[in-house]
């Protein structure tokens, strides 16, 4: 069980230390915050036990000073918000970084790797090397809801690989079932709801879609 009040106190204390440490600077900087986290507070990416579930729980990350890319970035972003730094989260394929964007400068920060600075060109090269071409999508800031969803998705995958996830029943709905669009993300998460009568509600780019699974004949034939 997670002790939320204790987690909030630990995060608040960390934020206060960051403020005290960077107070003497003319203006707190993204690089200075990285140095504070990595070198003074000892936060580091867990490269030894990368798929340990503890790497995804913020309270354990704060206690152990180690985590996966998105959780380490989450700590960094929370402190950056307190320091009023223009930092956002960037969900790369298989990795998570942060972006600093002001009126005069833009750069990316690999917090997992002790705050290594990256240019946009560096990020594009990474995307190309991993076979991805939709640069604008991957380099767009993620909302807090999407960050949380990705963290939960990571945990589910980790527990699945460990054999500890409950079996999940999946179903696919197409236009023949009433889906107007495959874009079901709406303006946030979750991307669907189940009402008490069993109907499924999806916010799509073409309006709200309601599907009643009880009225749909399920094909027993597996997909190709």
DODREN-16606 format. One line per 8 residues: number of its first residue (from 0); their letters; for each residue y, z, x of N, C-alpha, C, O. Coordinates in Angstrom, 3 decimals, padded with zeros to 6 digits. Example, Ala and Ser with C-alpha at 12.3 -4.5 7.8 and 13.67 -1.06 7.14 Angstrom:
BEGIN
0> AS> -005.690/007.800/013.190/-004.500/007.800/012.300/-003.300/007.800/013.200/-003.319/008.465/014.236  -002.250/007.080/012.850/-001.060/007.140/013.670/000.030/007.870/012.900/001.138/008.039/013.409 $
This chain:
BEGIN
0> XXXXXXXX> -001.195/000.000/000.837/000.000/000.000/000.000/001.250/000.000/000.876/001.333/000.751/001.848  002.212/-000.837/000.531/003.437/-000.961/001.319/004.464/000.073/000.857/004.755/000.190/-000.333  005.004/000.818/001.818/006.052/001.791/001.529/007.398/001.064/001.613/008.001/000.968/002.681  007.857/000.553/000.457/009.085/-000.245/000.444/010.313/000.532/000.923/011.088/-000.002/001.716  010.523/001.782/000.468/011.696/002.523/000.964/011.686/002.671/002.485/012.730/002.548/003.127  010.516/002.934/003.062/010.423/003.081/004.521/010.717/001.760/005.215/011.370/001.733/006.258  010.233/000.660/004.634/010.491/-000.662/005.204/011.977/-000.985/005.165/012.530/-001.524/006.125  012.622/-000.652/004.046/014.067/-000.907/003.938/014.839/-000.068/004.956/015.799/-000.547/005.559 $
8> XXXXXXXX> 014.418/001.182/005.143/015.106/002.051/006.110/014.950/001.515/007.529/015.904/001.520/008.307  013.738/001.050/007.867/013.497/000.508/009.207/014.326/-000.750/009.440/014.874/-000.952/010.524  014.413/-001.591/008.413/015.203/-002.815/008.543/016.691/-002.497/008.638/017.418/-003.129/009.405  017.140/-001.518/007.859/018.547/-001.113/007.907/018.898/-000.527/009.271/019.976/-000.785/009.806  017.972/000.269/009.834/018.213/000.852/011.154/018.270/-000.232/012.220/019.089/-000.170/013.137  017.392/-001.231/012.096/017.410/-002.344/013.035/018.715/-003.114/012.924/019.301/-003.511/013.932  019.168/-003.322/011.693/020.432/-004.014/011.482/021.607/-003.250/012.053/022.533/-003.845/012.606  021.575/-001.921/011.920/022.665/-001.100/012.455/022.696/-001.167/013.979/023.765/-001.230/014.587 $
16> XXXXXXXX> 021.506/-001.152/014.590/021.464/-001.264/016.055/021.995/-002.615/016.512/022.673/-002.710/017.535  021.683/-003.661/015.745/022.202/-004.989/016.087/023.716/-005.011/015.992/024.386/-005.562/016.866  024.260/-004.416/014.942/025.719/-004.366/014.789/026.356/-003.598/015.935/027.360/-004.032/016.499  025.767/-002.444/016.281/026.321/-001.623/017.356/026.260/-002.360/018.689/027.188/-002.292/019.494  025.149/-003.065/018.908/024.968/-003.739/020.194/025.919/-004.918/020.350/026.415/-005.173/021.447  026.176/-005.640/019.259/026.994/-006.845/019.331/028.447/-006.595/018.963/029.249/-007.528/018.911  028.782/-005.356/018.711/030.137/-005.023/018.265/031.190/-005.372/019.302/032.295/-005.784/018.951  030.857/-005.210/020.580/031.840/-005.440/021.639/032.128/-006.919/021.879/033.125/-007.271/022.510 $
24> XXXXXXXX> 031.243/-007.787/021.369/031.461/-009.224/021.559/032.639/-009.694/020.716/032.925/-009.130/019.660  033.318/-010.735/021.194/034.455/-011.271/020.433/033.992/-011.676/019.040/034.712/-011.498/018.057  032.776/-012.226/018.966/032.157/-012.580/017.688/030.651/-012.629/017.912/030.195/-013.237/018.881  029.867/-011.998/017.033/028.410/-012.036/017.184/027.918/-013.480/017.196/028.377/-014.305/016.407  026.990/-013.777/018.089/026.486/-015.139/018.181/024.992/-015.175/017.897/024.294/-014.167/018.002  024.519/-016.368/017.533/023.097/-016.543/017.256/022.268/-016.269/018.499/021.197/-015.667/018.416  022.761/-016.710/019.657/022.025/-016.488/020.898/021.954/-015.010/021.246/020.912/-014.522/021.684  023.070/-014.287/021.051/023.085/-012.861/021.350/022.121/-012.103/020.444/021.473/-011.154/020.885 $
32> XXXXXXXX> 022.023/-012.509/019.196/021.090/-011.862/018.278/019.649/-012.123/018.707/018.802/-011.237/018.594  019.366/-013.313/019.192/018.029/-013.629/019.701/017.681/-012.743/020.893/016.576/-012.207/020.981  018.636/-012.597/021.805/018.395/-011.753/022.974/018.162/-010.312/022.563/017.306/-009.632/023.128  018.913/-009.847/021.587/018.748/-008.488/021.101/017.344/-008.281/020.546/016.679/-007.300/020.881  016.892/-009.206/019.694/015.571/-009.071/019.085/014.455/-009.165/020.121/013.535/-008.347/020.124  014.539/-010.161/020.998/013.445/-010.423/021.921/013.415/-009.457/023.100/012.364/-008.903/023.422  014.552/-009.254/023.738/014.562/-008.506/024.983/014.851/-007.020/024.807/014.346/-006.202/025.576  015.648/-006.656/023.813/015.969/-005.237/023.630/015.055/-004.556/022.620/014.671/-003.401/022.802 $
40> XXXXXXXX> 014.707/-005.273/021.554/013.847/-004.674/020.530/012.377/-005.072/020.701/011.499/-004.487/020.067  012.111/-006.057/021.549/010.724/-006.399/021.855/010.006/-007.252/020.832/008.777/-007.316/020.851  010.735/-007.918/019.931/010.080/-008.805/018.964/009.576/-010.057/019.692/010.271/-010.622/020.537  008.368/-010.473/019.349/007.774/-011.634/020.007/006.794/-012.308/019.055/006.263/-011.679/018.140  006.570/-013.567/019.280/005.568/-014.279/018.504/004.173/-013.853/018.915/003.889/-013.700/020.103  003.303/-013.660/017.937/001.942/-013.226/018.243/001.086/-014.443/018.573/000.458/-015.025/017.689  001.064/-014.817/019.823/000.276/-015.973/020.256/-001.165/-015.601/020.554/-002.020/-016.481/020.659  -001.452/-014.305/020.694/-002.799/-013.849/021.013/-003.671/-013.779/019.765/-004.833/-014.184/019.784 $
48> XXXXXXXX> -003.095/-013.257/018.675/-003.845/-013.094/017.420/-003.025/-013.722/016.291/-002.590/-013.043/015.361  -002.830/-015.021/016.400/-001.898/-015.745/015.532/-002.237/-015.615/014.054/-001.330/-015.504/013.229  -003.518/-015.626/013.696/-003.924/-015.648/012.288/-004.245/-014.263/011.739/-004.897/-014.148/010.701  -003.806/-013.230/012.407/-003.954/-011.877/011.883/-003.067/-011.727/010.644/-001.876/-012.030/010.715  -003.614/-011.264/009.503/-002.792/-011.121/008.288/-001.557/-010.251/008.488/-000.540/-010.461/007.827  -001.636/-009.271/009.395/-000.481/-008.400/009.640/000.741/-009.186/010.092/001.869/-008.717/009.936  000.533/-010.374/010.650/001.661/-011.188/011.103/002.521/-011.693/009.958/003.634/-012.169/010.182  002.013/-011.594/008.723/002.746/-012.114/007.564/003.392/-011.027/006.723/004.173/-011.328/005.820 $
56> XXXXXXXX> 003.082/-009.771/007.003/003.656/-008.664/006.234/004.872/-008.125/006.974/004.760/-007.669/008.112  006.034/-008.177/006.330/007.282/-007.833/007.004/007.273/-006.401/007.532/007.787/-006.138/008.619  006.690/-005.473/006.770/006.659/-004.089/007.245/005.829/-003.954/008.521/006.200/-003.201/009.422  004.714/-004.675/008.605/003.872/-004.618/009.798/004.544/-005.345/010.967/004.387/-004.948/012.122  005.282/-006.397/010.667/006.000/-007.123/011.719/007.051/-006.222/012.348/007.215/-006.205/013.568  007.764/-005.471/011.509/008.788/-004.554/012.021/008.142/-003.423/012.815/008.657/-003.030/013.862  007.019/-002.897/012.327/006.337/-001.799/013.025/005.741/-002.251/014.357/005.845/-001.545/015.360  005.113/-003.437/014.360/004.369/-003.899/015.533/005.203/-004.770/016.464/004.789/-005.063/017.586 $
64> XXXXXXXX> 006.371/-005.178/015.999/007.280/-006.027/016.787/006.661/-007.386/017.125/006.981/-007.978/018.156  005.795/-007.866/016.272/005.193/-009.175/016.491/004.787/-009.786/015.161/004.527/-009.074/014.192  004.735/-011.122/015.125/004.388/-011.784/013.871/004.244/-013.277/014.084/004.233/-013.762/015.215  004.133/-014.005/012.969/004.051/-015.465/013.057/005.458/-016.063/012.970/006.419/-015.323/012.763  005.599/-017.358/013.119/006.947/-017.941/013.158/007.818/-017.608/011.953/008.991/-017.272/012.118  007.268/-017.695/010.750/008.120/-017.500/009.577/008.521/-016.040/009.393/009.629/-015.764/008.933  007.649/-015.108/009.740/007.999/-013.693/009.578/009.004/-013.249/010.634/009.917/-012.478/010.338  008.840/-013.732/011.864/009.818/-013.416/012.907/011.178/-013.993/012.530/012.210/-013.349/012.722 $
72> XXXXXXXX> 011.171/-015.211/011.992/012.425/-015.823/011.542/013.018/-015.063/010.364/014.239/-014.961/010.247  012.172/-014.527/009.490/012.669/-013.766/008.339/013.454/-012.544/008.803/014.522/-012.251/008.267  012.933/-011.835/009.791/013.653/-010.686/010.345/014.986/-011.146/010.931/016.027/-010.530/010.703  014.934/-012.228/011.680/016.150/-012.765/012.307/017.184/-013.163/011.255/018.370/-012.870/011.409  016.737/-013.833/010.180/017.663/-014.282/009.143/018.279/-013.107/008.393/019.450/-013.159/008.017  017.504/-012.051/008.172/018.035/-010.873/007.481/019.123/-010.203/008.322/020.149/-009.775/007.793  018.895/-010.117/009.623/019.915/-009.541/010.497/021.127/-010.463/010.603/022.265/-009.996/010.640  020.881/-011.772/010.654/021.982/-012.738/010.734/022.865/-012.654/009.494/024.088/-012.766/009.585 $
80> XXXXXXXX> 022.246/-012.458/008.350/023.029/-012.327/007.115/023.919/-011.099/007.179/025.074/-011.137/006.757  023.379/-010.008/007.707/024.180/-008.789/007.839/025.357/-009.000/008.786/026.436/-008.444/008.586  025.133/-009.815/009.823/026.188/-010.101/010.805/027.058/-011.287/010.405/027.957/-011.683/011.147  026.788/-011.850/009.233/027.547/-012.980/008.691/027.480/-014.210/009.589/028.477/-014.904/009.791  026.297/-014.464/010.121/026.080/-015.666/010.918/025.513/-016.763/010.021/024.687/-016.481/009.154  025.944/-018.011/010.216/025.495/-019.122/009.351/024.095/-019.604/009.724/023.936/-020.686/010.289  023.087/-018.802/009.408/021.711/-019.094/009.784/020.877/-019.398/008.542/020.961/-018.684/007.543  020.080/-020.451/008.606/019.164/-020.795/007.518/017.777/-021.064/008.093/017.623/-021.307/009.290 $
88> XXXXXXXX> 016.769/-021.018/007.217/015.398/-021.256/007.633/015.013/-022.718/007.470/015.375/-023.358/006.482  014.280/-023.241/008.439/013.843/-024.634/008.429/012.312/-024.672/008.508/011.721/-024.220/009.489  011.689/-025.209/007.476/010.235/-025.258/007.416/009.676/-026.534/008.014/009.540/-027.543/007.322  009.355/-026.493/009.289/008.744/-027.642/009.949/007.250/-027.660/009.628/006.704/-026.634/009.224  006.581/-028.786/009.795/005.135/-028.839/009.597/004.414/-027.983/010.640/004.470/-028.284/011.833  003.747/-026.935/010.206/003.016/-026.081/011.126/003.871/-025.157/011.964/003.355/-024.489/012.860  005.158/-025.100/011.699/006.033/-024.225/012.463/007.251/-023.888/011.602/007.533/-024.572/010.618  007.961/-022.841/011.978/009.159/-022.435/011.242/010.216/-022.035/012.252/009.956/-021.265/013.177 $
96> XXXXXXXX> 011.421/-022.572/012.059/012.528/-022.278/012.956/013.765/-021.950/012.133/013.713/-021.944/010.904  014.869/-021.679/012.804/016.136/-021.413/012.129/017.181/-022.430/012.570/017.077/-023.038/013.635  018.180/-022.594/011.727/019.280/-023.494/012.054/020.604/-022.745/011.987/020.863/-021.992/011.048  021.426/-022.962/012.989/022.800/-022.460/012.985/023.713/-023.658/012.749/023.679/-024.636/013.495  024.522/-023.568/011.707/025.427/-024.684/011.414/026.789/-024.140/011.030/026.932/-023.407/010.052  027.774/-024.508/011.809/029.154/-024.134/011.535/029.981/-025.404/011.473/029.446/-026.509/011.553  031.290/-025.240/011.330/032.177/-026.400/011.245/032.263/-027.156/012.569/032.672/-028.317/012.599  031.875/-026.495/013.664/032.038/-027.125/014.978/030.727/-027.386/015.704/030.705/-028.127/016.687 $
104> XXXXXXXX> 029.611/-026.776/015.227/028.392/-026.917/016.013/027.146/-026.734/015.142/027.131/-025.947/014.195  026.105/-027.488/015.498/024.799/-027.335/014.856/023.721/-027.293/015.929/023.690/-028.138/016.824  022.832/-026.299/015.831/021.673/-026.258/016.725/020.554/-025.489/016.030/020.770/-024.818/015.021  019.363/-025.601/016.589/018.173/-024.992/015.990/017.616/-023.939/016.946/017.758/-024.041/018.165  016.984/-022.934/016.366/016.526/-021.788/017.150/015.049/-021.539/016.874/014.649/-021.320/015.731  014.248/-021.576/017.926/012.828/-021.260/017.815/012.659/-019.772/018.103/012.360/-019.380/019.231  012.852/-018.955/017.083/012.834/-017.499/017.252/011.463/-017.028/017.721/011.365/-016.072/018.490  010.405/-017.691/017.264/009.039/-017.327/017.646/008.865/-017.392/019.155/008.128/-016.594/019.734 $
112> XXXXXXXX> 009.535/-018.333/019.785/009.459/-018.510/021.233/010.710/-017.966/021.916/011.358/-018.652/022.706  011.029/-016.719/021.591/012.108/-015.966/022.230/013.476/-016.638/022.127/014.306/-016.523/023.029  013.699/-017.337/021.020/015.023/-017.893/020.771/015.329/-019.171/021.511/016.492/-019.457/021.798  014.309/-019.945/021.826/014.552/-021.215/022.522/015.438/-022.113/021.669/015.163/-022.321/020.487  016.499/-022.643/022.264/017.440/-023.486/021.542/016.945/-024.924/021.495/016.419/-025.452/022.476  017.124/-025.545/020.335/016.700/-026.924/020.129/017.838/-027.727/019.532/018.681/-027.191/018.813  017.856/-029.007/019.831/018.806/-029.908/019.186/018.108/-030.571/017.996/016.894/-030.459/017.828  018.886/-031.250/017.191/018.287/-031.998/016.086/017.342/-033.068/016.619/016.298/-033.339/016.026 $
120> XXXXXXXX> 017.716/-033.667/017.736/016.868/-034.699/018.332/015.518/-034.118/018.766/014.486/-034.776/018.633  015.527/-032.891/019.282/014.279/-032.220/019.646/013.376/-032.082/018.419/012.170/-032.320/018.491  013.976/-031.696/017.295/013.213/-031.511/016.066/012.659/-032.836/015.558/011.520/-032.900/015.094  013.456/-033.883/015.646/013.002/-035.203/015.201/011.833/-035.670/016.074/010.869/-036.236/015.560  011.909/-035.439/017.376/010.821/-035.815/018.273/009.538/-035.081/017.895/008.452/-035.660/017.933  009.665/-033.803/017.530/008.489/-033.030/017.113/007.883/-033.617/015.852/006.663/-033.743/015.746  008.729/-033.977/014.894/008.243/-034.555/013.648/007.525/-035.882/013.891/006.470/-036.143/013.313  008.104/-036.706/014.744/007.482/-037.991/015.063/006.130/-037.773/015.734/005.160/-038.468/015.434 $
128> XXXXXXXX> 006.075/-036.803/016.643/004.830/-036.554/017.383/003.722/-036.027/016.485/002.542/-036.160/016.812  004.093/-035.426/015.349/003.083/-034.904/014.419/002.857/-035.840/013.241/002.179/-035.484/012.277  003.434/-037.053/013.322/003.178/-038.061/012.301/003.994/-037.921/011.037/003.581/-038.400/009.981  005.147/-037.271/011.122/006.010/-037.101/009.954/007.309/-037.874/010.159/007.886/-037.872/011.246  007.758/-038.539/009.088/008.939/-039.381/009.211/010.078/-038.993/008.274/011.207/-039.448/008.462  009.805/-038.159/007.265/010.851/-037.799/006.312/011.698/-036.676/006.902/011.604/-035.522/006.482  012.526/-037.034/007.882/013.248/-036.039/008.665/014.172/-035.170/007.815/014.226/-033.955/008.006  014.893/-035.775/006.888/015.872/-035.036/006.109/015.216/-033.937/005.283/015.782/-032.855/005.123 $
136> XXXXXXXX> 014.030/-034.210/004.762/013.319/-033.203/003.952/012.924/-032.013/004.817/013.160/-030.864/004.445  012.324/-032.287/005.969/011.840/-031.204/006.818/012.964/-030.431/007.499/012.794/-029.258/007.833  014.105/-031.072/007.707/015.195/-030.397/008.402/016.244/-029.830/007.446/017.319/-029.409/007.874  015.927/-029.822/006.155/016.828/-029.215/005.168/016.524/-027.728/005.037/015.360/-027.334/005.099  017.551/-026.888/004.855/017.326/-025.444/004.729/016.428/-025.106/003.540/016.497/-025.745/002.490  015.596/-024.105/003.723/014.731/-023.629/002.659/015.408/-022.461/001.946/016.029/-021.612/002.585  015.285/-022.424/000.633/015.825/-021.302/-000.139/014.962/-020.069/000.109/013.810/-020.199/000.524  015.504/-018.866/-000.140/014.687/-017.644/000.018/013.397/-017.690/-000.795/012.365/-017.193/-000.344 $
144> XXXXXXXX> 013.445/-018.286/-001.995/012.236/-018.381/-002.811/011.178/-019.249/-002.133/009.992/-018.919/-002.151  011.609/-020.350/-001.542/010.654/-021.236/-000.877/010.097/-020.594/000.389/008.930/-020.794/000.727  010.915/-019.836/001.080/010.433/-019.112/002.262/009.347/-018.117/001.850/008.296/-018.025/002.485  009.622/-017.375/000.775/008.641/-016.401/000.289/007.358/-017.097/-000.151/006.261/-016.614/000.127  007.494/-018.230/-000.835/006.320/-018.970/-001.282/005.490/-019.421/-000.089/004.261/-019.348/-000.121  006.148/-019.884/000.955/005.419/-020.338/002.142/004.707/-019.168/002.816/003.583/-019.321/003.295  005.341/-018.017/002.857/004.700/-016.840/003.444/003.454/-016.454/002.645/002.416/-016.125/003.219  003.567/-016.496/001.322/002.419/-016.169/000.470/001.309/-017.204/000.631/000.127/-016.862/000.647 $
152> XXXXXXXX> 001.698/-018.465/000.750/000.720/-019.530/000.943/-000.013/-019.354/002.276/-001.222/-019.568/002.359  000.722/-018.966/003.305/000.096/-018.706/004.606/-000.934/-017.586/004.497/-002.038/-017.684/005.032  -000.552/-016.523/003.794/-001.464/-015.387/003.637/-002.724/-015.795/002.885/-003.831/-015.407/003.258  -002.550/-016.577/001.826/-003.703/-017.019/001.050/-004.652/-017.847/001.919/-005.870/-017.690/001.846  -004.081/-018.727/002.737/-004.913/-019.551/003.608/-005.634/-018.698/004.642/-006.804/-018.935/004.940  -004.942/-017.709/005.187/-005.554/-016.833/006.188/-006.716/-016.066/005.581/-007.797/-015.997/006.166  -006.491/-015.486/004.399/-007.559/-014.718/003.756/-008.711/-015.619/003.328/-009.867/-015.196/003.333  -008.400/-016.856/002.957/-009.457/-017.811/002.616/-010.330/-018.083/003.830/-011.557/-018.089/003.733 $
160> XXXXXXXX> -009.695/-018.308/004.971/-010.447/-018.571/006.199/-011.273/-017.367/006.636/-012.304/-017.507/007.293  -010.800/-016.179/006.259/-011.541/-014.956/006.605/-012.615/-014.633/005.572/-013.375/-013.677/005.728  -012.667/-015.447/004.506/-013.647/-015.196/003.458/-013.287/-014.041/002.548/-014.161/-013.443/001.922  -012.000/-013.723/002.470/-011.568/-012.576/001.675/-010.731/-012.973/000.468/-010.240/-012.106/-000.255  -010.563/-014.265/000.242/-009.774/-014.710/-000.915/-010.692/-014.894/-002.116/-011.827/-015.350/-001.976  -010.199/-014.541/-003.290/-010.974/-014.757/-004.500/-011.038/-016.250/-004.805/-010.129/-017.013/-004.479  -012.119/-016.634/-005.427/-012.289/-018.046/-005.761/-011.188/-018.480/-006.723/-010.882/-017.783/-007.690  -010.609/-019.623/-006.451/-009.519/-020.152/-007.268/-009.997/-021.398/-007.997/-010.522/-022.323/-007.378 $
168> XXXXXXXX> -009.815/-021.422/-009.298/-010.179/-022.594/-010.078/-008.974/-023.530/-010.158/-007.892/-023.123/-010.581  -009.167/-024.780/-009.751/-008.066/-025.738/-009.707/-008.266/-026.845/-010.741/-009.395/-027.194/-011.085  -007.167/-027.382/-011.222/-007.206/-028.501/-012.159/-006.020/-029.401/-011.876/-004.941/-028.924/-011.524  -006.216/-030.700/-012.030/-005.149/-031.674/-011.811/-004.798/-032.340/-013.133/-005.687/-032.732/-013.889  -003.498/-032.470/-013.416/-003.029/-033.102/-014.641/-002.206/-034.327/-014.280/-001.384/-034.284/-013.364  -002.430/-035.426/-015.007/-001.718/-036.660/-014.753/-000.909/-037.105/-015.950/-000.731/-036.358/-016.912  -000.422/-038.329/-015.879/000.412/-038.840/-016.971/-000.363/-038.913/-018.290/000.219/-038.750/-019.362  -001.669/-039.158/-018.210/-002.477/-039.220/-019.429/-002.559/-037.875/-020.135/-002.842/-037.809/-021.331 $
176> XXXXXXXX> -002.309/-036.804/-019.388/-002.346/-035.452/-019.958/-000.975/-034.991/-020.430/-000.838/-033.901/-020.987  000.056/-035.836/-020.202/001.393/-035.477/-020.647/002.371/-035.160/-019.542/003.523/-034.824/-019.819  001.936/-035.260/-018.276/002.850/-034.992/-017.166/003.825/-036.158/-017.022/003.412/-037.289/-016.763  005.104/-035.884/-017.190/006.120/-036.926/-017.094/006.437/-037.288/-015.645/006.878/-038.401/-015.358  006.210/-036.345/-014.741/006.553/-036.563/-013.347/005.708/-035.644/-012.483/005.312/-034.560/-012.911  005.433/-036.090/-011.255/004.708/-035.241/-010.310/005.643/-034.276/-009.594/005.188/-033.381/-008.882  006.960/-034.456/-009.782/007.947/-033.560/-009.172/008.103/-032.340/-010.066/008.896/-032.344/-011.007  007.337/-031.293/-009.762/007.331/-030.111/-010.633/007.960/-028.899/-009.958/007.595/-027.761/-010.254 $
184> XXXXXXXX> 008.894/-029.137/-009.060/009.496/-028.012/-008.369/010.737/-027.476/-009.068/011.208/-026.392/-008.722  011.283/-028.202/-010.044/012.489/-027.733/-010.721/013.573/-027.414/-009.706/013.825/-028.190/-008.785  014.211/-026.269/-009.884/015.239/-025.829/-008.931/014.802/-024.602/-008.153/015.607/-024.008/-007.436  013.556/-024.218/-008.279/013.081/-023.039/-007.559/011.606/-022.829/-007.792/010.904/-023.740/-008.232  011.131/-021.628/-007.499/009.738/-021.274/-007.679/009.671/-020.090/-008.638/010.612/-019.298/-008.682  008.579/-019.939/-009.417/007.384/-020.782/-009.389/007.630/-022.135/-010.047/008.592/-022.313/-010.795  006.747/-023.082/-009.756/006.884/-024.432/-010.285/006.091/-024.596/-011.572/005.797/-025.722/-011.971  005.746/-023.517/-012.216/005.018/-023.583/-013.479/004.795/-022.195/-014.041/004.800/-021.202/-013.315 $
192> XXXXXXXX> 004.598/-022.144/-015.352/004.354/-020.867/-016.016/003.211/-021.025/-017.007/002.986/-022.108/-017.546  002.495/-019.935/-017.240/001.450/-019.927/-018.252/001.855/-018.926/-019.323/002.023/-017.740/-019.039  002.012/-019.406/-020.557/002.418/-018.523/-021.652/001.196/-017.801/-022.227/000.057/-018.120/-021.888  001.446/-016.841/-023.086/000.361/-016.016/-023.599/-000.652/-016.812/-024.411/-001.813/-016.416/-024.515  -000.226/-017.920/-024.982/-001.152/-018.736/-025.763/-001.978/-019.686/-024.895/-002.752/-020.492/-025.413  -001.813/-019.590/-023.572/-002.612/-020.405/-022.656/-001.978/-021.722/-022.265/-002.512/-022.436/-021.416  -000.846/-022.058/-022.868/-000.196/-023.327/-022.522/000.499/-023.219/-021.164/000.945/-022.147/-020.756  000.577/-024.365/-020.476/001.202/-024.430/-019.162/002.546/-025.136/-019.269/002.652/-026.196/-019.885 $
200> XXXXXXXX> 003.572/-024.544/-018.665/004.934/-025.076/-018.730/005.366/-025.460/-017.316/005.278/-024.659/-016.385  005.841/-026.716/-017.172/006.252/-027.206/-015.861/007.682/-027.745/-015.919/007.974/-028.601/-016.754  008.583/-027.264/-015.050/009.916/-027.867/-014.950/009.827/-029.099/-014.062/009.489/-028.981/-012.885  010.119/-030.263/-014.593/010.040/-031.493/-013.810/011.398/-032.170/-013.763/012.339/-031.761/-014.444  011.482/-033.198/-012.959/012.740/-033.945/-012.837/013.058/-034.714/-014.108/014.169/-035.221/-014.266  012.085/-034.805/-015.022/012.305/-035.489/-016.288/012.297/-034.545/-017.480/012.107/-034.969/-018.620  012.501/-033.282/-017.212/012.533/-032.300/-018.284/011.305/-031.397/-018.260/010.420/-031.548/-017.418  011.270/-030.465/-019.190/010.172/-029.506/-019.266/008.946/-030.153/-019.911/009.048/-030.804/-020.950 $
208> XXXXXXXX> 007.805/-029.964/-019.287/006.537/-030.483/-019.805/005.656/-029.314/-020.204/005.526/-028.340/-019.463  005.050/-029.417/-021.384/004.141/-028.370/-021.866/002.761/-028.986/-022.048/002.610/-029.991/-022.743  001.764/-028.389/-021.430/000.388/-028.879/-021.515/-000.508/-027.762/-022.040/-000.436/-026.619/-021.588  -001.351/-028.119/-023.001/-002.325/-027.173/-023.534/-003.698/-027.558/-022.985/-004.291/-028.527/-023.458  -004.220/-026.823/-021.997/-005.506/-027.191/-021.385/-006.660/-027.262/-022.387/-007.637/-027.978/-022.167  -006.542/-026.518/-023.487/-007.635/-026.500/-024.470/-007.797/-027.847/-025.163/-008.864/-028.152/-025.695  -006.726/-028.663/-025.155/-006.787/-029.947/-025.849/-007.139/-031.105/-024.918/-007.222/-032.255/-025.349  -007.343/-030.794/-023.650/-007.611/-031.846/-022.663/-009.105/-031.850/-022.300/-009.681/-030.816/-021.962 $
216> XXXXXXXX> -009.689/-032.998/-022.378/-011.091/-033.147/-021.997/-011.186/-033.187/-020.483/-010.566/-034.025/-019.827  -011.973/-032.268/-019.939/-012.109/-032.170/-018.495/-013.182/-033.122/-017.994/-014.307/-033.120/-018.493  -012.832/-033.930/-017.010/-013.796/-034.853/-016.417/-014.674/-034.103/-015.423/-014.178/-033.384/-014.556  -015.969/-034.281/-015.562/-016.906/-033.644/-014.647/-017.083/-034.453/-013.349/-017.724/-034.005/-012.400  -016.509/-035.624/-013.342/-016.653/-036.492/-012.182/-015.688/-036.044/-011.089/-014.489/-035.914/-011.338  -016.199/-035.806/-009.883/-015.293/-035.377/-008.808/-014.344/-036.481/-008.405/-014.690/-037.656/-008.524  -013.151/-036.141/-007.930/-012.200/-037.168/-007.509/-012.712/-037.912/-006.291/-013.512/-037.365/-005.532  -012.264/-039.166/-006.081/-012.718/-039.940/-004.915/-012.195/-039.334/-003.607/-012.478/-039.855/-002.529 $
